[in-house]
Amino acid sequence: MSNDPRETARAAEAQAALDRVKRDSESLLSSSMGRAAEHFSGGDAPDGDRIELWGRRIGRSLSLLGVIALAYWLGHQLKIW
């Protein structure tokens, strides 16, 4: 590989184009599901802190159940279901 600045710029531009294609080719559903899975798995908990990890997992699972229950209750009150 040469040290030509034009070649370096072209390589950087090509890599940026490949990154854009990869990012744009992901479907909305798969990227959303991946982010949701990461969120509900507690991936943002500090490393080595098992209590914090499981606390986040349990709390987020309970909040999802609460949202589902409230949506059902609202649908029942509005006579949708």
OpenMM code with the backbone's topology and positions (N, CA, C; nanometers):
from openmm import Vec3, app, unit

residues = "MET SER ASN ASP PRO ARG GLU THR ALA ARG ALA ALA GLU ALA GLN ALA ALA LEU ASP ARG VAL LYS ARG ASP SER GLU SER LEU LEU SER SER SER MET GLY ARG ALA ALA GLU HIS PHE SER GLY GLY ASP ALA PRO ASP GLY ASP ARG ILE GLU LEU TRP GLY ARG ARG ILE GLY ARG SER LEU SER LEU LEU GLY VAL ILE ALA LEU ALA TYR TRP LEU GLY HIS GLN LEU LYS ILE TRP".split()
positions = [
    Vec3(0.0850, -0.1181, 0.0000),
    Vec3(0.0000, 0.0000, 0.0000),
    Vec3(0.0888, 0.1232, 0.0000),
    Vec3(0.0546, 0.2166, -0.0829),
    Vec3(0.1360, 0.3372, -0.0936),
    Vec3(0.0937, 0.4397, 0.0105),
    Vec3(0.1769, 0.5387, 0.0272),
    Vec3(0.1494, 0.6457, 0.1233),
    Vec3(0.0887, 0.7671, 0.0547),
    Vec3(0.0317, 0.7466, -0.0624),
    Vec3(-0.0294, 0.8548, -0.1381),
    Vec3(-0.1547, 0.9036, -0.0652),
    Vec3(-0.1646, 1.0323, -0.0357),
    Vec3(-0.2815, 1.0834, 0.0367),
    Vec3(-0.4121, 1.0658, -0.0408),
    Vec3(-0.4034, 1.0657, -0.1749),
    Vec3(-0.5247, 1.0454, -0.2538),
    Vec3(-0.5782, 0.9038, -0.2365),
    Vec3(-0.4876, 0.8072, -0.2320),
    Vec3(-0.5289, 0.6678, -0.2104),
    Vec3(-0.5897, 0.6497, -0.0716),
    Vec3(-0.5300, 0.7143, 0.0267),
    Vec3(-0.5820, 0.7070, 0.1635),
    Vec3(-0.7216, 0.7688, 0.1709),
    Vec3(-0.7403, 0.8810, 0.1045),
    Vec3(-0.8710, 0.9473, 0.1036),
    Vec3(-0.9741, 0.8614, 0.0316),
    Vec3(-0.9350, 0.7986, -0.0791),
    Vec3(-1.0280, 0.7121, -0.1523),
    Vec3(-1.0657, 0.5899, -0.0699),
    Vec3(-0.9672, 0.5348, 0.0022),
    Vec3(-0.9958, 0.4183, 0.0864),
    Vec3(-1.0909, 0.4559, 0.2002),
    Vec3(-1.0703, 0.5722, 0.2596),
    Vec3(-1.1585, 0.6181, 0.3676),
    Vec3(-1.2994, 0.6435, 0.3142),
    Vec3(-1.3090, 0.7020, 0.1948),
    Vec3(-1.4391, 0.7279, 0.1350),
    Vec3(-1.5113, 0.5972, 0.1013),
    Vec3(-1.4368, 0.4999, 0.0504),
    Vec3(-1.4969, 0.3698, 0.0189),
    Vec3(-1.5459, 0.3002, 0.1450),
    Vec3(-1.4675, 0.3070, 0.2521),
    Vec3(-1.5087, 0.2442, 0.3787),
    Vec3(-1.6328, 0.3122, 0.4350),
    Vec3(-1.6394, 0.4435, 0.4239),
    Vec3(-1.7575, 0.5166, 0.4713),
    Vec3(-1.8806, 0.4769, 0.3902),
    Vec3(-1.8644, 0.4596, 0.2578),
    Vec3(-1.9767, 0.4179, 0.1743),
    Vec3(-2.0222, 0.2775, 0.2119),
    Vec3(-1.9287, 0.1872, 0.2379),
    Vec3(-1.9649, 0.0519, 0.2794),
    Vec3(-2.0373, 0.0524, 0.4134),
    Vec3(-1.9940, 0.1365, 0.5049),
    Vec3(-2.0609, 0.1472, 0.6357),
    Vec3(-2.2037, 0.1991, 0.6197),
    Vec3(-2.2242, 0.2972, 0.5308),
    Vec3(-2.3590, 0.3497, 0.5065),
    Vec3(-2.4494, 0.2429, 0.4462),
    Vec3(-2.3952, 0.1658, 0.3526),
    Vec3(-2.4751, 0.0603, 0.2904),
    Vec3(-2.5139, -0.0439, 0.3937),
    Vec3(-2.4200, -0.0811, 0.4795),
    Vec3(-2.4498, -0.1802, 0.5840),
    Vec3(-2.5571, -0.1272, 0.6788),
    Vec3(-2.5437, -0.0024, 0.7205),
    Vec3(-2.6395, 0.0572, 0.8129),
    Vec3(-2.7776, 0.0691, 0.7501),
    Vec3(-2.7828, 0.1118, 0.6238),
    Vec3(-2.9111, 0.1335, 0.5573),
    Vec3(-2.9776, 0.0040, 0.5141),
    Vec3(-2.9015, -0.1038, 0.5013),
    Vec3(-2.9601, -0.2288, 0.4545),
    Vec3(-3.0295, -0.3059, 0.5660),
    Vec3(-3.0064, -0.2702, 0.6906),
    Vec3(-3.0750, -0.3364, 0.8003),
    Vec3(-3.2227, -0.2984, 0.7979),
    Vec3(-3.3064, -0.3958, 0.8186),
    Vec3(-3.4487, -0.3652, 0.8219),
    Vec3(-3.4828, -0.2970, 0.9538),
    Vec3(-3.5895, -0.2250, 0.9512),
    Vec3(-3.6331, -0.1519, 1.0706),
    Vec3(-3.6665, -0.2478, 1.1835),
    Vec3(-3.7309, -0.3577, 1.1498),
    Vec3(-3.7721, -0.4529, 1.2522),
    Vec3(-3.6520, -0.5212, 1.3172),
    Vec3(-3.5541, -0.5626, 1.2372),
    Vec3(-3.4402, -0.6339, 1.2949),
    Vec3(-3.3555, -0.5424, 1.3819),
    Vec3(-3.3379, -0.4180, 1.3396),
    Vec3(-3.2583, -0.3272, 1.4212),
    Vec3(-3.3328, -0.2897, 1.5498),
    Vec3(-3.4647, -0.2736, 1.5400),
    Vec3(-3.5442, -0.2413, 1.6587),
    Vec3(-3.5460, -0.3579, 1.7566),
    Vec3(-3.5608, -0.4781, 1.7037),
    Vec3(-3.5620, -0.5961, 1.7901),
    Vec3(-3.4260, -0.6170, 1.8557),
    Vec3(-3.3199, -0.5877, 1.7850),
    Vec3(-3.1863, -0.5994, 1.8428),
    Vec3(-3.1656, -0.5012, 1.9569),
    Vec3(-3.2128, -0.3784, 1.9366),
    Vec3(-3.2011, -0.2788, 2.0432),
    Vec3(-3.2881, -0.3153, 2.1622),
    Vec3(-3.4070, -0.3686, 2.1366),
    Vec3(-3.4956, -0.4093, 2.2462),
    Vec3(-3.4348, -0.5260, 2.3233),
    Vec3(-3.3767, -0.6206, 2.2521),
    Vec3(-3.3135, -0.7348, 2.3192),
    Vec3(-3.1967, -0.6885, 2.4057),
    Vec3(-3.1189, -0.5958, 2.3551),
    Vec3(-3.0070, -0.5422, 2.4329),
    Vec3(-3.0584, -0.4679, 2.5566),
    Vec3(-3.1672, -0.3946, 2.5405),
    Vec3(-3.2240, -0.3190, 2.6524),
    Vec3(-3.2765, -0.4122, 2.7611),
    Vec3(-3.3557, -0.5123, 2.7212),
    Vec3(-3.4172, -0.6002, 2.8199),
    Vec3(-3.3196, -0.7003, 2.8800),
    Vec3(-3.2042, -0.7222, 2.8146),
    Vec3(-3.1050, -0.8124, 2.8728),
    Vec3(-3.0200, -0.7426, 2.9782),
    Vec3(-3.0330, -0.6127, 2.9926),
    Vec3(-2.9572, -0.5394, 3.0931),
    Vec3(-2.8128, -0.5199, 3.0532),
    Vec3(-2.7876, -0.5074, 2.9251),
    Vec3(-2.6511, -0.4930, 2.8752),
    Vec3(-2.5802, -0.3674, 2.9219),
    Vec3(-2.6529, -0.2702, 2.9712),
    Vec3(-2.5911, -0.1457, 3.0156),
    Vec3(-2.5546, -0.1477, 3.1649),
    Vec3(-2.5713, -0.2619, 3.2297),
    Vec3(-2.5347, -0.2741, 3.3715),
    Vec3(-2.3827, -0.2794, 3.3847),
    Vec3(-2.3292, -0.2326, 3.4961),
    Vec3(-2.1844, -0.2386, 3.5162),
    Vec3(-2.1342, -0.3832, 3.5138),
    Vec3(-2.0145, -0.4022, 3.4580),
    Vec3(-1.9558, -0.5361, 3.4518),
    Vec3(-1.9273, -0.5887, 3.5915),
    Vec3(-1.9579, -0.7154, 3.6123),
    Vec3(-1.9271, -0.7811, 3.7389),
    Vec3(-2.0303, -0.7604, 3.8478),
    Vec3(-2.1324, -0.6832, 3.8228),
    Vec3(-2.2350, -0.6560, 3.9241),
    Vec3(-2.3604, -0.7350, 3.8893),
    Vec3(-2.3678, -0.8588, 3.9370),
    Vec3(-2.4773, -0.9486, 3.9013),
    Vec3(-2.6106, -0.9019, 3.9585),
    Vec3(-2.6089, -0.8417, 4.0766),
    Vec3(-2.7331, -0.7934, 4.1371),
    Vec3(-2.7928, -0.6812, 4.0522),
    Vec3(-2.7088, -0.5888, 4.0086),
    Vec3(-2.7554, -0.4789, 3.9238),
    Vec3(-2.8082, -0.5328, 3.7910),
    Vec3(-2.7398, -0.6299, 3.7340),
    Vec3(-2.7825, -0.6889, 3.6077),
    Vec3(-2.9201, -0.7526, 3.6202),
    Vec3(-2.9388, -0.8368, 3.7209),
    Vec3(-3.0674, -0.9042, 3.7383),
    Vec3(-3.1761, -0.8075, 3.7841),
    Vec3(-3.1395, -0.7064, 3.8596),
    Vec3(-3.2373, -0.6050, 3.8978),
    Vec3(-3.2915, -0.5313, 3.7766),
    Vec3(-3.2028, -0.4982, 3.6830),
    Vec3(-3.2478, -0.4309, 3.5613),
    Vec3(-3.3334, -0.5235, 3.4764),
    Vec3(-3.2938, -0.6490, 3.4650),
    Vec3(-3.3715, -0.7446, 3.3860),
    Vec3(-3.5120, -0.7618, 3.4431),
    Vec3(-3.5199, -0.7801, 3.5752),
    Vec3(-3.6500, -0.7998, 3.6397),
    Vec3(-3.7356, -0.6733, 3.6296),
    Vec3(-3.6768, -0.5586, 3.6562),
    Vec3(-3.7505, -0.4326, 3.6501),
    Vec3(-3.8031, -0.4031, 3.5113),
    Vec3(-3.7213, -0.4267, 3.4108),
    Vec3(-3.7653, -0.3990, 3.2740),
    Vec3(-3.8703, -0.4991, 3.2290),
    Vec3(-3.8601, -0.6229, 3.2732),
    Vec3(-3.9622, -0.7225, 3.2398),
    Vec3(-4.0955, -0.6870, 3.3057),
    Vec3(-4.0905, -0.6464, 3.4320),
    Vec3(-4.2132, -0.6066, 3.5002),
    Vec3(-4.2755, -0.4825, 3.4367),
    Vec3(-4.1932, -0.3902, 3.3913),
    Vec3(-4.2485, -0.2710, 3.3266),
    Vec3(-4.3152, -0.3077, 3.1938),
    Vec3(-4.2583, -0.4034, 3.1201),
    Vec3(-4.3221, -0.4483, 2.9968),
    Vec3(-4.4563, -0.5141, 3.0265),
    Vec3(-4.4614, -0.5976, 3.1292),
    Vec3(-4.5880, -0.6592, 3.1678),
    Vec3(-4.6896, -0.5541, 3.2100),
    Vec3(-4.6452, -0.4516, 3.2791),
    Vec3(-4.7346, -0.3434, 3.3203),
    Vec3(-4.7915, -0.2685, 3.2010),
    Vec3(-4.7101, -0.2413, 3.1017),
    Vec3(-4.7580, -0.1718, 2.9820),
    Vec3(-4.8608, -0.2578, 2.9096),
    Vec3(-4.8342, -0.3877, 2.8987),
    Vec3(-4.9295, -0.4777, 2.8334),
    Vec3(-5.0612, -0.4814, 2.9104),
    Vec3(-5.0529, -0.4909, 3.0433),
    Vec3(-5.1740, -0.4938, 3.1256),
    Vec3(-5.2529, -0.3636, 3.1138),
    Vec3(-5.1846, -0.2508, 3.1149),
    Vec3(-5.2537, -0.1224, 3.1010),
    Vec3(-5.3161, -0.1065, 2.9624),
    Vec3(-5.2479, -0.1554, 2.8587),
    Vec3(-5.3046, -0.1487, 2.7236),
    Vec3(-5.4301, -0.2348, 2.7151),
    Vec3(-5.4261, -0.3524, 2.7763),
    Vec3(-5.5444, -0.4388, 2.7777),
    Vec3(-5.6592, -0.3713, 2.8528),
    Vec3(-5.6273, -0.3143, 2.9696),
    Vec3(-5.7294, -0.2479, 3.0496),
    Vec3(-5.7921, -0.1314, 2.9724),
    Vec3(-5.7066, -0.0526, 2.9044),
    Vec3(-5.7585, 0.0589, 2.8257),
    Vec3(-5.8475, 0.0080, 2.7122),
    Vec3(-5.8047, -0.0980, 2.6450),
    Vec3(-5.8873, -0.1552, 2.5391),
    Vec3(-6.0185, -0.2075, 2.5912),
    Vec3(-6.0149, -0.2664, 2.7089),
    Vec3(-6.1381, -0.3169, 2.7700),
    Vec3(-6.2316, -0.2012, 2.8075),
    Vec3(-6.1761, -0.0930, 2.8592),
    Vec3(-6.2584, 0.0221, 2.8971),
    Vec3(-6.3194, 0.0894, 2.7748),
    Vec3(-6.2468, 0.0893, 2.6654),
    Vec3(-6.2973, 0.1537, 2.5437),
    Vec3(-6.3772, 0.0576, 2.4578),
    Vec3(-6.3961, -0.0648, 2.5066),
    Vec3(-6.4750, -0.1676, 2.4362),
    Vec3(-6.4133, -0.2023, 2.3006),
    Vec3(-6.2800, -0.2014, 2.2953),
    Vec3(-6.2109, -0.2411, 2.1719),
    Vec3(-6.2012, -0.3928, 2.1666),
    Vec3(-6.1774, -0.4554, 2.2803),
    Vec3(-6.1633, -0.6010, 2.2853),
    Vec3(-6.2867, -0.6619, 2.3458),
] * unit.nanometer
topology = app.Topology()
chain = topology.addChain("A")
for resn in residues:
    res = topology.addResidue(resn, chain)
    for name in ("N", "CA", "C"):
        topology.addAtom(name, app.Element.getBySymbol(name[0]), res)
